[in-house]
C-alpha cells in the first residue's frame, strides 16, 4: 500500500515541474487516491509477473534462487 502523503508530495512536485495545473473541479485528495489505486493495481500485476518468473512458472530452480539469495549477502 502506498503512503498517500508521500504520493501527494510526489504528484504535486511532478505536476508543478511539468507545468500542469490541476483544475479546480478536481479534488486533490481524490486525485491522489485515484493515482494510488491505479499504481497499486499495476504494481500487483507486476508482482504476479515477477513471481512467475522468479519461481520459473511453478517449477522453481532452487539453485538459481540460492545464487540470487547469495547476492544479497
Helices and strands as residue ranges (DSSP letters): H 4-17, H 28-54, H 62-72
